[in-house]
């Protein structure tokens, strides 16, 4: 099973700061099992593309544990910051 969410966006805490003074921020992940069975061997991938460039600037995958019914885990962090 593959699930993608293209409608989730995080914002830097200092999003109103001029670009040359902005702090780096990581990608974070919130995961929730709203089904009625546990889900095993979850892999979550992030891919960052630059407009007009074919190859991604960054890719990473988090190999996640089994997520039980009704379990929510918030703010899992990908290592690289942007």
mmCIF file of the N, C-alpha and C atoms, coordinates in Angstrom:
data_MODEL
# 
_entry.id   MODEL 
# 
loop_
_atom_site.group_PDB 
_atom_site.id 
_atom_site.type_symbol 
_atom_site.label_atom_id 
_atom_site.label_alt_id 
_atom_site.label_comp_id 
_atom_site.label_asym_id 
_atom_site.label_entity_id 
_atom_site.label_seq_id 
_atom_site.pdbx_PDB_ins_code 
_atom_site.Cartn_x 
_atom_site.Cartn_y 
_atom_site.Cartn_z 
_atom_site.occupancy 
_atom_site.B_iso_or_equiv 
_atom_site.pdbx_formal_charge 
_atom_site.auth_seq_id 
_atom_site.auth_comp_id 
_atom_site.auth_asym_id 
_atom_site.auth_atom_id 
_atom_site.pdbx_PDB_model_num 
ATOM 1   N N  . UNK A 1 1  ? 0.839  -1.177 0.000   1.00 0.00 ? 1  UNK A N  1 
ATOM 2   C CA . UNK A 1 1  ? 0.000  0.000  0.000   1.00 0.00 ? 1  UNK A CA 1 
ATOM 3   C C  . UNK A 1 1  ? 0.881  1.235  0.000   1.00 0.00 ? 1  UNK A C  1 
ATOM 4   N N  . UNK A 1 2  ? 0.593  2.150  -0.881  1.00 0.00 ? 2  UNK A N  1 
ATOM 5   C CA . UNK A 1 2  ? 1.327  3.410  -0.937  1.00 0.00 ? 2  UNK A CA 1 
ATOM 6   C C  . UNK A 1 2  ? 0.344  4.540  -0.696  1.00 0.00 ? 2  UNK A C  1 
ATOM 7   N N  . UNK A 1 3  ? 0.687  5.413  0.218   1.00 0.00 ? 3  UNK A N  1 
ATOM 8   C CA . UNK A 1 3  ? -0.163 6.564  0.502   1.00 0.00 ? 3  UNK A CA 1 
ATOM 9   C C  . UNK A 1 3  ? 0.672  7.817  0.394   1.00 0.00 ? 3  UNK A C  1 
ATOM 10  N N  . UNK A 1 4  ? 0.188  8.778  -0.357  1.00 0.00 ? 4  UNK A N  1 
ATOM 11  C CA . UNK A 1 4  ? 0.918  10.036 -0.526  1.00 0.00 ? 4  UNK A CA 1 
ATOM 12  C C  . UNK A 1 4  ? 0.023  11.184 -0.099  1.00 0.00 ? 4  UNK A C  1 
ATOM 13  N N  . UNK A 1 5  ? 0.620  12.171 0.508   1.00 0.00 ? 5  UNK A N  1 
ATOM 14  C CA . UNK A 1 5  ? -0.116 13.369 0.888   1.00 0.00 ? 5  UNK A CA 1 
ATOM 15  C C  . UNK A 1 5  ? 0.567  14.569 0.279   1.00 0.00 ? 5  UNK A C  1 
ATOM 16  N N  . UNK A 1 6  ? -0.069 15.133 -0.714  1.00 0.00 ? 6  UNK A N  1 
ATOM 17  C CA . UNK A 1 6  ? 0.489  16.319 -1.362  1.00 0.00 ? 6  UNK A CA 1 
ATOM 18  C C  . UNK A 1 6  ? -0.118 17.589 -0.784  1.00 0.00 ? 6  UNK A C  1 
ATOM 19  N N  . UNK A 1 7  ? -0.979 17.451 0.207   1.00 0.00 ? 7  UNK A N  1 
ATOM 20  C CA . UNK A 1 7  ? -1.670 18.630 0.727   1.00 0.00 ? 7  UNK A CA 1 
ATOM 21  C C  . UNK A 1 7  ? -1.260 18.992 2.148   1.00 0.00 ? 7  UNK A C  1 
ATOM 22  N N  . UNK A 1 8  ? -0.120 18.489 2.606   1.00 0.00 ? 8  UNK A N  1 
ATOM 23  C CA . UNK A 1 8  ? 0.358  18.818 3.945   1.00 0.00 ? 8  UNK A CA 1 
ATOM 24  C C  . UNK A 1 8  ? 1.623  19.647 3.817   1.00 0.00 ? 8  UNK A C  1 
ATOM 25  N N  . UNK A 1 9  ? 1.614  20.825 4.372   1.00 0.00 ? 9  UNK A N  1 
ATOM 26  C CA . UNK A 1 9  ? 2.764  21.720 4.301   1.00 0.00 ? 9  UNK A CA 1 
ATOM 27  C C  . UNK A 1 9  ? 3.062  22.281 5.678   1.00 0.00 ? 9  UNK A C  1 
ATOM 28  N N  . UNK A 1 10 ? 4.324  22.239 6.062   1.00 0.00 ? 10 UNK A N  1 
ATOM 29  C CA . UNK A 1 10 ? 4.747  22.848 7.316   1.00 0.00 ? 10 UNK A CA 1 
ATOM 30  C C  . UNK A 1 10 ? 5.324  24.223 7.007   1.00 0.00 ? 10 UNK A C  1 
ATOM 31  N N  . UNK A 1 11 ? 5.279  25.100 7.965   1.00 0.00 ? 11 UNK A N  1 
ATOM 32  C CA . UNK A 1 11 ? 5.841  26.439 7.770   1.00 0.00 ? 11 UNK A CA 1 
ATOM 33  C C  . UNK A 1 11 ? 6.912  26.695 8.812   1.00 0.00 ? 11 UNK A C  1 
ATOM 34  N N  . UNK A 1 12 ? 7.933  27.415 8.413   1.00 0.00 ? 12 UNK A N  1 
ATOM 35  C CA . UNK A 1 12 ? 8.975  27.808 9.356   1.00 0.00 ? 12 UNK A CA 1 
ATOM 36  C C  . UNK A 1 12 ? 8.373  28.751 10.389  1.00 0.00 ? 12 UNK A C  1 
ATOM 37  N N  . UNK A 1 13 ? 8.849  28.639 11.593  1.00 0.00 ? 13 UNK A N  1 
ATOM 38  C CA . UNK A 1 13 ? 8.324  29.500 12.661  1.00 0.00 ? 13 UNK A CA 1 
ATOM 39  C C  . UNK A 1 13 ? 8.580  30.980 12.383  1.00 0.00 ? 13 UNK A C  1 
ATOM 40  N N  . UNK A 1 14 ? 9.610  31.262 11.623  1.00 0.00 ? 14 UNK A N  1 
ATOM 41  C CA . UNK A 1 14 ? 9.940  32.656 11.326  1.00 0.00 ? 14 UNK A CA 1 
ATOM 42  C C  . UNK A 1 14 ? 9.640  32.987 9.865   1.00 0.00 ? 14 UNK A C  1 
ATOM 43  N N  . UNK A 1 15 ? 8.486  32.566 9.362   1.00 0.00 ? 15 UNK A N  1 
ATOM 44  C CA . UNK A 1 15 ? 8.157  32.711 7.950   1.00 0.00 ? 15 UNK A CA 1 
ATOM 45  C C  . UNK A 1 15 ? 8.050  34.169 7.499   1.00 0.00 ? 15 UNK A C  1 
ATOM 46  N N  . UNK A 1 16 ? 7.940  35.133 8.412   1.00 0.00 ? 16 UNK A N  1 
ATOM 47  C CA . UNK A 1 16 ? 7.856  36.536 8.033   1.00 0.00 ? 16 UNK A CA 1 
ATOM 48  C C  . UNK A 1 16 ? 9.222  37.221 8.046   1.00 0.00 ? 16 UNK A C  1 
ATOM 49  N N  . UNK A 1 17 ? 10.268 36.472 8.360   1.00 0.00 ? 17 UNK A N  1 
ATOM 50  C CA . UNK A 1 17 ? 11.622 37.003 8.415   1.00 0.00 ? 17 UNK A CA 1 
ATOM 51  C C  . UNK A 1 17 ? 12.188 37.125 7.002   1.00 0.00 ? 17 UNK A C  1 
ATOM 52  N N  . UNK A 1 18 ? 12.970 38.157 6.711   1.00 0.00 ? 18 UNK A N  1 
ATOM 53  C CA . UNK A 1 18 ? 13.600 38.252 5.388   1.00 0.00 ? 18 UNK A CA 1 
ATOM 54  C C  . UNK A 1 18 ? 14.391 36.986 5.068   1.00 0.00 ? 18 UNK A C  1 
ATOM 55  N N  . UNK A 1 19 ? 14.392 36.574 3.781   1.00 0.00 ? 19 UNK A N  1 
ATOM 56  C CA . UNK A 1 19 ? 14.974 35.283 3.398   1.00 0.00 ? 19 UNK A CA 1 
ATOM 57  C C  . UNK A 1 19 ? 16.425 35.130 3.820   1.00 0.00 ? 19 UNK A C  1 
ATOM 58  N N  . UNK A 1 20 ? 17.190 36.210 3.853   1.00 0.00 ? 20 UNK A N  1 
ATOM 59  C CA . UNK A 1 20 ? 18.605 36.088 4.214   1.00 0.00 ? 20 UNK A CA 1 
ATOM 60  C C  . UNK A 1 20 ? 18.818 35.992 5.730   1.00 0.00 ? 20 UNK A C  1 
ATOM 61  N N  . UNK A 1 21 ? 17.737 36.051 6.504   1.00 0.00 ? 21 UNK A N  1 
ATOM 62  C CA . UNK A 1 21 ? 17.835 35.903 7.949   1.00 0.00 ? 21 UNK A CA 1 
ATOM 63  C C  . UNK A 1 21 ? 17.043 34.701 8.463   1.00 0.00 ? 21 UNK A C  1 
ATOM 64  N N  . UNK A 1 22 ? 16.448 33.954 7.562   1.00 0.00 ? 22 UNK A N  1 
ATOM 65  C CA . UNK A 1 22 ? 15.610 32.818 7.966   1.00 0.00 ? 22 UNK A CA 1 
ATOM 66  C C  . UNK A 1 22 ? 16.460 31.667 8.499   1.00 0.00 ? 22 UNK A C  1 
ATOM 67  N N  . UNK A 1 23 ? 15.922 30.960 9.451   1.00 0.00 ? 23 UNK A N  1 
ATOM 68  C CA . UNK A 1 23 ? 16.587 29.790 10.005  1.00 0.00 ? 23 UNK A CA 1 
ATOM 69  C C  . UNK A 1 23 ? 16.214 28.552 9.193   1.00 0.00 ? 23 UNK A C  1 
ATOM 70  N N  . UNK A 1 24 ? 17.120 27.572 9.205   1.00 0.00 ? 24 UNK A N  1 
ATOM 71  C CA . UNK A 1 24 ? 16.816 26.310 8.542   1.00 0.00 ? 24 UNK A CA 1 
ATOM 72  C C  . UNK A 1 24 ? 15.718 25.578 9.305   1.00 0.00 ? 24 UNK A C  1 
ATOM 73  N N  . UNK A 1 25 ? 14.959 24.750 8.591   1.00 0.00 ? 25 UNK A N  1 
ATOM 74  C CA . UNK A 1 25 ? 13.925 23.947 9.237   1.00 0.00 ? 25 UNK A CA 1 
ATOM 75  C C  . UNK A 1 25 ? 13.924 22.553 8.632   1.00 0.00 ? 25 UNK A C  1 
ATOM 76  N N  . UNK A 1 26 ? 13.626 21.528 9.432   1.00 0.00 ? 26 UNK A N  1 
ATOM 77  C CA . UNK A 1 26 ? 13.551 20.162 8.914   1.00 0.00 ? 26 UNK A CA 1 
ATOM 78  C C  . UNK A 1 26 ? 12.131 19.843 8.434   1.00 0.00 ? 26 UNK A C  1 
ATOM 79  N N  . UNK A 1 27 ? 12.007 18.774 7.656   1.00 0.00 ? 27 UNK A N  1 
ATOM 80  C CA . UNK A 1 27 ? 10.696 18.224 7.361   1.00 0.00 ? 27 UNK A CA 1 
ATOM 81  C C  . UNK A 1 27 ? 10.278 17.396 8.563   1.00 0.00 ? 27 UNK A C  1 
ATOM 82  N N  . UNK A 1 28 ? 9.025  17.484 8.926   1.00 0.00 ? 28 UNK A N  1 
ATOM 83  C CA . UNK A 1 28 ? 8.513  16.675 10.022  1.00 0.00 ? 28 UNK A CA 1 
ATOM 84  C C  . UNK A 1 28 ? 7.365  15.809 9.519   1.00 0.00 ? 28 UNK A C  1 
ATOM 85  N N  . UNK A 1 29 ? 7.070  14.777 10.263  1.00 0.00 ? 29 UNK A N  1 
ATOM 86  C CA . UNK A 1 29 ? 6.068  13.802 9.860   1.00 0.00 ? 29 UNK A CA 1 
ATOM 87  C C  . UNK A 1 29 ? 5.104  13.536 10.998  1.00 0.00 ? 29 UNK A C  1 
ATOM 88  N N  . UNK A 1 30 ? 3.825  13.586 10.706  1.00 0.00 ? 30 UNK A N  1 
ATOM 89  C CA . UNK A 1 30 ? 2.793  13.147 11.633  1.00 0.00 ? 30 UNK A CA 1 
ATOM 90  C C  . UNK A 1 30 ? 2.133  11.936 10.986  1.00 0.00 ? 30 UNK A C  1 
ATOM 91  N N  . UNK A 1 31 ? 1.970  10.864 11.740  1.00 0.00 ? 31 UNK A N  1 
ATOM 92  C CA . UNK A 1 31 ? 1.361  9.655  11.186  1.00 0.00 ? 31 UNK A CA 1 
ATOM 93  C C  . UNK A 1 31 ? 0.263  9.177  12.129  1.00 0.00 ? 31 UNK A C  1 
ATOM 94  N N  . UNK A 1 32 ? -0.845 8.705  11.530  1.00 0.00 ? 32 UNK A N  1 
ATOM 95  C CA . UNK A 1 32 ? -1.980 8.266  12.326  1.00 0.00 ? 32 UNK A CA 1 
ATOM 96  C C  . UNK A 1 32 ? -2.648 7.085  11.629  1.00 0.00 ? 32 UNK A C  1 
ATOM 97  N N  . UNK A 1 33 ? -2.999 6.081  12.383  1.00 0.00 ? 33 UNK A N  1 
ATOM 98  C CA . UNK A 1 33 ? -3.740 4.946  11.844  1.00 0.00 ? 33 UNK A CA 1 
ATOM 99  C C  . UNK A 1 33 ? -5.200 5.100  12.252  1.00 0.00 ? 33 UNK A C  1 
ATOM 100 N N  . UNK A 1 34 ? -6.038 5.465  11.298  1.00 0.00 ? 34 UNK A N  1 
ATOM 101 C CA . UNK A 1 34 ? -7.467 5.641  11.583  1.00 0.00 ? 34 UNK A CA 1 
ATOM 102 C C  . UNK A 1 34 ? -8.276 4.412  11.173  1.00 0.00 ? 34 UNK A C  1 
ATOM 103 N N  . UNK A 1 35 ? -7.587 3.361  10.733  1.00 0.00 ? 35 UNK A N  1 
ATOM 104 C CA . UNK A 1 35 ? -8.264 2.134  10.318  1.00 0.00 ? 35 UNK A CA 1 
ATOM 105 C C  . UNK A 1 35 ? -8.585 1.228  11.492  1.00 0.00 ? 35 UNK A C  1 
ATOM 106 N N  . UNK A 1 36 ? -9.022 0.019  11.158  1.00 0.00 ? 36 UNK A N  1 
ATOM 107 C CA . UNK A 1 36 ? -9.384 -0.928 12.212  1.00 0.00 ? 36 UNK A CA 1 
ATOM 108 C C  . UNK A 1 36 ? -8.432 -2.119 12.287  1.00 0.00 ? 36 UNK A C  1 
ATOM 109 N N  . UNK A 1 37 ? -7.273 -2.045 11.596  1.00 0.00 ? 37 UNK A N  1 
ATOM 110 C CA . UNK A 1 37 ? -6.219 -3.056 11.696  1.00 0.00 ? 37 UNK A CA 1 
ATOM 111 C C  . UNK A 1 37 ? -4.877 -2.342 11.790  1.00 0.00 ? 37 UNK A C  1 
ATOM 112 N N  . UNK A 1 38 ? -3.904 -2.994 12.442  1.00 0.00 ? 38 UNK A N  1 
ATOM 113 C CA . UNK A 1 38 ? -2.584 -2.383 12.530  1.00 0.00 ? 38 UNK A CA 1 
ATOM 114 C C  . UNK A 1 38 ? -1.906 -2.438 11.159  1.00 0.00 ? 38 UNK A C  1 
ATOM 115 N N  . UNK A 1 39 ? -1.007 -1.514 10.923  1.00 0.00 ? 39 UNK A N  1 
ATOM 116 C CA . UNK A 1 39 ? -0.294 -1.435 9.654   1.00 0.00 ? 39 UNK A CA 1 
ATOM 117 C C  . UNK A 1 39 ? 1.187  -1.645 9.943   1.00 0.00 ? 39 UNK A C  1 
ATOM 118 N N  . UNK A 1 40 ? 1.811  -2.559 9.191   1.00 0.00 ? 40 UNK A N  1 
ATOM 119 C CA . UNK A 1 40 ? 3.203  -2.922 9.435   1.00 0.00 ? 40 UNK A CA 1 
ATOM 120 C C  . UNK A 1 40 ? 4.117  -2.448 8.308   1.00 0.00 ? 40 UNK A C  1 
ATOM 121 N N  . UNK A 1 41 ? 5.402  -2.317 8.644   1.00 0.00 ? 41 UNK A N  1 
ATOM 122 C CA . UNK A 1 41 ? 6.459  -2.009 7.667   1.00 0.00 ? 41 UNK A CA 1 
ATOM 123 C C  . UNK A 1 41 ? 6.192  -0.747 6.855   1.00 0.00 ? 41 UNK A C  1 
ATOM 124 N N  . UNK A 1 42 ? 5.829  0.318  7.531   1.00 0.00 ? 42 UNK A N  1 
ATOM 125 C CA . UNK A 1 42 ? 5.550  1.588  6.862   1.00 0.00 ? 42 UNK A CA 1 
ATOM 126 C C  . UNK A 1 42 ? 6.861  2.268  6.493   1.00 0.00 ? 42 UNK A C  1 
ATOM 127 N N  . UNK A 1 43 ? 6.924  2.784  5.276   1.00 0.00 ? 43 UNK A N  1 
ATOM 128 C CA . UNK A 1 43 ? 8.065  3.574  4.820   1.00 0.00 ? 43 UNK A CA 1 
ATOM 129 C C  . UNK A 1 43 ? 7.529  4.913  4.346   1.00 0.00 ? 43 UNK A C  1 
ATOM 130 N N  . UNK A 1 44 ? 8.096  5.978  4.873   1.00 0.00 ? 44 UNK A N  1 
ATOM 131 C CA . UNK A 1 44 ? 7.671  7.320  4.501   1.00 0.00 ? 44 UNK A CA 1 
ATOM 132 C C  . UNK A 1 44 ? 8.835  8.000  3.791   1.00 0.00 ? 44 UNK A C  1 
ATOM 133 N N  . UNK A 1 45 ? 8.575  8.520  2.593   1.00 0.00 ? 45 UNK A N  1 
ATOM 134 C CA . UNK A 1 45 ? 9.626  9.135  1.794   1.00 0.00 ? 45 UNK A CA 1 
ATOM 135 C C  . UNK A 1 45 ? 9.329  10.605 1.551   1.00 0.00 ? 45 UNK A C  1 
ATOM 136 N N  . UNK A 1 46 ? 10.403 11.396 1.502   1.00 0.00 ? 46 UNK A N  1 
ATOM 137 C CA . UNK A 1 46 ? 10.290 12.803 1.143   1.00 0.00 ? 46 UNK A CA 1 
ATOM 138 C C  . UNK A 1 46 ? 11.209 13.043 -0.049  1.00 0.00 ? 46 UNK A C  1 
ATOM 139 N N  . UNK A 1 47 ? 10.732 13.842 -0.995  1.00 0.00 ? 47 UNK A N  1 
ATOM 140 C CA . UNK A 1 47 ? 11.522 14.196 -2.166  1.00 0.00 ? 47 UNK A CA 1 
ATOM 141 C C  . UNK A 1 47 ? 11.349 15.688 -2.408  1.00 0.00 ? 47 UNK A C  1 
ATOM 142 N N  . UNK A 1 48 ? 12.465 16.405 -2.501  1.00 0.00 ? 48 UNK A N  1 
ATOM 143 C CA . UNK A 1 48 ? 12.437 17.842 -2.718  1.00 0.00 ? 48 UNK A CA 1 
ATOM 144 C C  . UNK A 1 48 ? 12.962 18.115 -4.122  1.00 0.00 ? 48 UNK A C  1 
ATOM 145 N N  . UNK A 1 49 ? 12.156 18.802 -4.905  1.00 0.00 ? 49 UNK A N  1 
ATOM 146 C CA . UNK A 1 49 ? 12.549 19.165 -6.262  1.00 0.00 ? 49 UNK A CA 1 
ATOM 147 C C  . UNK A 1 49 ? 12.673 20.670 -6.389  1.00 0.00 ? 49 UNK A C  1 
ATOM 148 N N  . UNK A 1 50 ? 13.614 21.084 -7.221  1.00 0.00 ? 50 UNK A N  1 
ATOM 149 C CA . UNK A 1 50 ? 13.748 22.493 -7.572  1.00 0.00 ? 50 UNK A CA 1 
ATOM 150 C C  . UNK A 1 50 ? 13.022 22.696 -8.893  1.00 0.00 ? 50 UNK A C  1 
ATOM 151 N N  . UNK A 1 51 ? 12.303 23.784 -9.012  1.00 0.00 ? 51 UNK A N  1 
ATOM 152 C CA . UNK A 1 51 ? 11.541 24.055 -10.224 1.00 0.00 ? 51 UNK A CA 1 
ATOM 153 C C  . UNK A 1 51 ? 12.473 24.038 -11.437 1.00 0.00 ? 51 UNK A C  1 
ATOM 154 N N  . UNK A 1 52 ? 12.106 23.260 -12.449 1.00 0.00 ? 52 UNK A N  1 
ATOM 155 C CA . UNK A 1 52 ? 12.871 23.202 -13.687 1.00 0.00 ? 52 UNK A CA 1 
ATOM 156 C C  . UNK A 1 52 ? 14.045 22.237 -13.676 1.00 0.00 ? 52 UNK A C  1 
ATOM 157 N N  . UNK A 1 53 ? 14.294 21.561 -12.557 1.00 0.00 ? 53 UNK A N  1 
ATOM 158 C CA . UNK A 1 53 ? 15.410 20.623 -12.456 1.00 0.00 ? 53 UNK A CA 1 
ATOM 159 C C  . UNK A 1 53 ? 14.836 19.206 -12.341 1.00 0.00 ? 53 UNK A C  1 
ATOM 160 N N  . UNK A 1 54 ? 15.351 18.284 -13.159 1.00 0.00 ? 54 UNK A N  1 
ATOM 161 C CA . UNK A 1 54 ? 14.811 16.925 -13.191 1.00 0.00 ? 54 UNK A CA 1 
ATOM 162 C C  . UNK A 1 54 ? 15.178 16.133 -11.944 1.00 0.00 ? 54 UNK A C  1 
ATOM 163 N N  . UNK A 1 55 ? 16.437 16.141 -11.560 1.00 0.00 ? 55 UNK A N  1 
ATOM 164 C CA . UNK A 1 55 ? 16.882 15.364 -10.403 1.00 0.00 ? 55 UNK A CA 1 
ATOM 165 C C  . UNK A 1 55 ? 16.473 16.051 -9.098  1.00 0.00 ? 55 UNK A C  1 
ATOM 166 N N  . UNK A 1 56 ? 16.016 15.271 -8.115  1.00 0.00 ? 56 UNK A N  1 
ATOM 167 C CA . UNK A 1 56 ? 15.650 15.873 -6.829  1.00 0.00 ? 56 UNK A CA 1 
ATOM 168 C C  . UNK A 1 56 ? 16.861 16.465 -6.115  1.00 0.00 ? 56 UNK A C  1 
ATOM 169 N N  . UNK A 1 57 ? 16.618 17.524 -5.373  1.00 0.00 ? 57 UNK A N  1 
ATOM 170 C CA . UNK A 1 57 ? 17.653 18.156 -4.559  1.00 0.00 ? 57 UNK A CA 1 
ATOM 171 C C  . UNK A 1 57 ? 17.954 17.288 -3.337  1.00 0.00 ? 57 UNK A C  1 
ATOM 172 N N  . UNK A 1 58 ? 16.922 16.609 -2.841  1.00 0.00 ? 58 UNK A N  1 
ATOM 173 C CA . UNK A 1 58 ? 17.060 15.815 -1.620  1.00 0.00 ? 58 UNK A CA 1 
ATOM 174 C C  . UNK A 1 58 ? 16.012 14.712 -1.611  1.00 0.00 ? 58 UNK A C  1 
ATOM 175 N N  . UNK A 1 59 ? 16.399 13.527 -1.164  1.00 0.00 ? 59 UNK A N  1 
ATOM 176 C CA . UNK A 1 59 ? 15.458 12.438 -0.921  1.00 0.00 ? 59 UNK A CA 1 
ATOM 177 C C  . UNK A 1 59 ? 15.846 11.748 0.388   1.00 0.00 ? 59 UNK A C  1 
ATOM 178 N N  . UNK A 1 60 ? 14.855 11.247 1.092   1.00 0.00 ? 60 UNK A N  1 
ATOM 179 C CA . UNK A 1 60 ? 15.121 10.501 2.321   1.00 0.00 ? 60 UNK A CA 1 
ATOM 180 C C  . UNK A 1 60 ? 13.921 9.606  2.606   1.00 0.00 ? 60 UNK A C  1 
ATOM 181 N N  . UNK A 1 61 ? 14.144 8.533  3.324   1.00 0.00 ? 61 UNK A N  1 
ATOM 182 C CA . UNK A 1 61 ? 13.079 7.617  3.702   1.00 0.00 ? 61 UNK A CA 1 
ATOM 183 C C  . UNK A 1 61 ? 13.217 7.267  5.177   1.00 0.00 ? 61 UNK A C  1 
ATOM 184 N N  . UNK A 1 62 ? 12.100 7.294  5.877   1.00 0.00 ? 62 UNK A N  1 
ATOM 185 C CA . UNK A 1 62 ? 12.065 6.827  7.258   1.00 0.00 ? 62 UNK A CA 1 
ATOM 186 C C  . UNK A 1 62 ? 11.365 5.479  7.250   1.00 0.00 ? 62 UNK A C  1 
ATOM 187 N N  . UNK A 1 63 ? 12.068 4.435  7.701   1.00 0.00 ? 63 UNK A N  1 
ATOM 188 C CA . UNK A 1 63 ? 11.465 3.124  7.860   1.00 0.00 ? 63 UNK A CA 1 
ATOM 189 C C  . UNK A 1 63 ? 10.774 3.105  9.215   1.00 0.00 ? 63 UNK A C  1 
ATOM 190 N N  . UNK A 1 64 ? 9.476  3.090  9.170   1.00 0.00 ? 64 UNK A N  1 
ATOM 191 C CA . UNK A 1 64 ? 8.665  3.257  10.362  1.00 0.00 ? 64 UNK A CA 1 
ATOM 192 C C  . UNK A 1 64 ? 8.301  1.917  10.964  1.00 0.00 ? 64 UNK A C  1 
ATOM 193 N N  . UNK A 1 65 ? 7.985  1.918  12.220  1.00 0.00 ? 65 UNK A N  1 
ATOM 194 C CA . UNK A 1 65 ? 7.552  0.708  12.904  1.00 0.00 ? 65 UNK A CA 1 
ATOM 195 C C  . UNK A 1 65 ? 6.091  0.402  12.571  1.00 0.00 ? 65 UNK A C  1 
ATOM 196 N N  . UNK A 1 66 ? 5.568  -0.642 13.165  1.00 0.00 ? 66 UNK A N  1 
ATOM 197 C CA . UNK A 1 66 ? 4.146  -0.968 13.038  1.00 0.00 ? 66 UNK A CA 1 
ATOM 198 C C  . UNK A 1 66 ? 3.332  0.088  13.774  1.00 0.00 ? 66 UNK A C  1 
ATOM 199 N N  . UNK A 1 67 ? 2.219  0.504  13.171  1.00 0.00 ? 67 UNK A N  1 
ATOM 200 C CA . UNK A 1 67 ? 1.346  1.501  13.791  1.00 0.00 ? 67 UNK A CA 1 
ATOM 201 C C  . UNK A 1 67 ? 0.022  0.824  14.116  1.00 0.00 ? 67 UNK A C  1 
ATOM 202 N N  . UNK A 1 68 ? -0.280 0.771  15.399  1.00 0.00 ? 68 UNK A N  1 
ATOM 203 C CA . UNK A 1 68 ? -1.502 0.117  15.863  1.00 0.00 ? 68 UNK A CA 1 
ATOM 204 C C  . UNK A 1 68 ? -2.748 0.933  15.583  1.00 0.00 ? 68 UNK A C  1 
ATOM 205 N N  . UNK A 1 69 ? -3.886 0.316  15.783  1.00 0.00 ? 69 UNK A N  1 
ATOM 206 C CA . UNK A 1 69 ? -5.174 0.964  15.568  1.00 0.00 ? 69 UNK A CA 1 
ATOM 207 C C  . UNK A 1 69 ? -5.323 2.164  16.502  1.00 0.00 ? 69 UNK A C  1 
ATOM 208 N N  . UNK A 1 70 ? -5.682 3.303  15.942  1.00 0.00 ? 70 UNK A N  1 
ATOM 209 C CA . UNK A 1 70 ? -5.907 4.503  16.738  1.00 0.00 ? 70 UNK A CA 1 
ATOM 210 C C  . UNK A 1 70 ? -4.650 5.193  17.230  1.00 0.00 ? 70 UNK A C  1 
ATOM 211 N N  . UNK A 1 71 ? -3.474 4.778  16.761  1.00 0.00 ? 71 UNK A N  1 
ATOM 212 C CA . UNK A 1 71 ? -2.209 5.355  17.219  1.00 0.00 ? 71 UNK A CA 1 
ATOM 213 C C  . UNK A 1 71 ? -1.863 6.580  16.386  1.00 0.00 ? 71 UNK A C  1 
ATOM 214 N N  . UNK A 1 72 ? -1.438 7.637  17.059  1.00 0.00 ? 72 UNK A N  1 
ATOM 215 C CA . UNK A 1 72 ? -0.946 8.845  16.402  1.00 0.00 ? 72 UNK A CA 1 
ATOM 216 C C  . UNK A 1 72 ? 0.464  9.124  16.906  1.00 0.00 ? 72 UNK A C  1 
ATOM 217 N N  . UNK A 1 73 ? 1.376  9.421  15.996  1.00 0.00 ? 73 UNK A N  1 
ATOM 218 C CA . UNK A 1 73 ? 2.746  9.787  16.363  1.00 0.00 ? 73 UNK A CA 1 
ATOM 219 C C  . UNK A 1 73 ? 3.075  11.070 15.619  1.00 0.00 ? 73 UNK A C  1 
ATOM 220 N N  . UNK A 1 74 ? 3.418  12.108 16.330  1.00 0.00 ? 74 UNK A N  1 
ATOM 221 C CA . UNK A 1 74 ? 3.630  13.414 15.716  1.00 0.00 ? 74 UNK A CA 1 
ATOM 222 C C  . UNK A 1 74 ? 5.084  13.842 15.781  1.00 0.00 ? 74 UNK A C  1 
ATOM 223 N N  . UNK A 1 75 ? 5.467  14.634 14.797  1.00 0.00 ? 75 UNK A N  1 
ATOM 224 C CA . UNK A 1 75 ? 6.761  15.320 14.742  1.00 0.00 ? 75 UNK A CA 1 
ATOM 225 C C  . UNK A 1 75 ? 7.964  14.401 14.644  1.00 0.00 ? 75 UNK A C  1 
ATOM 226 N N  . UNK A 1 76 ? 7.853  13.330 13.880  1.00 0.00 ? 76 UNK A N  1 
ATOM 227 C CA . UNK A 1 76 ? 9.030  12.539 13.526  1.00 0.00 ? 76 UNK A CA 1 
ATOM 228 C C  . UNK A 1 76 ? 9.823  13.410 12.554  1.00 0.00 ? 76 UNK A C  1 
ATOM 229 N N  . UNK A 1 77 ? 11.138 13.514 12.713  1.00 0.00 ? 77 UNK A N  1 
ATOM 230 C CA . UNK A 1 77 ? 11.942 14.503 11.971  1.00 0.00 ? 77 UNK A CA 1 
ATOM 231 C C  . UNK A 1 77 ? 12.883 13.831 10.975  1.00 0.00 ? 77 UNK A C  1 
ATOM 232 N N  . UNK A 1 78 ? 12.867 14.331 9.721   1.00 0.00 ? 78 UNK A N  1 
ATOM 233 C CA . UNK A 1 78 ? 13.874 13.950 8.736   1.00 0.00 ? 78 UNK A CA 1 
ATOM 234 C C  . UNK A 1 78 ? 15.136 14.729 9.065   1.00 0.00 ? 78 UNK A C  1 
ATOM 235 N N  . UNK A 1 79 ? 16.316 14.132 8.848   1.00 0.00 ? 79 UNK A N  1 
ATOM 236 C CA . UNK A 1 79 ? 17.582 14.716 9.310   1.00 0.00 ? 79 UNK A CA 1 
ATOM 237 C C  . UNK A 1 79 ? 17.961 16.039 8.663   1.00 0.00 ? 79 UNK A C  1 
ATOM 238 N N  . UNK A 1 80 ? 17.881 16.130 7.338   1.00 0.00 ? 80 UNK A N  1 
ATOM 239 C CA . UNK A 1 80 ? 18.377 17.319 6.646   1.00 0.00 ? 80 UNK A CA 1 
ATOM 240 C C  . UNK A 1 80 ? 17.444 18.505 6.862   1.00 0.00 ? 80 UNK A C  1 
ATOM 241 N N  . UNK A 1 81 ? 18.029 19.681 6.985   1.00 0.00 ? 81 UNK A N  1 
ATOM 242 C CA . UNK A 1 81 ? 17.252 20.913 7.138   1.00 0.00 ? 81 UNK A CA 1 
ATOM 243 C C  . UNK A 1 81 ? 17.359 21.756 5.876   1.00 0.00 ? 81 UNK A C  1 
ATOM 244 N N  . UNK A 1 82 ? 16.337 22.544 5.633   1.00 0.00 ? 82 UNK A N  1 
ATOM 245 C CA . UNK A 1 82 ? 16.309 23.443 4.478   1.00 0.00 ? 82 UNK A CA 1 
ATOM 246 C C  . UNK A 1 82 ? 16.050 24.857 4.912   1.00 0.00 ? 82 UNK A C  1 
# 
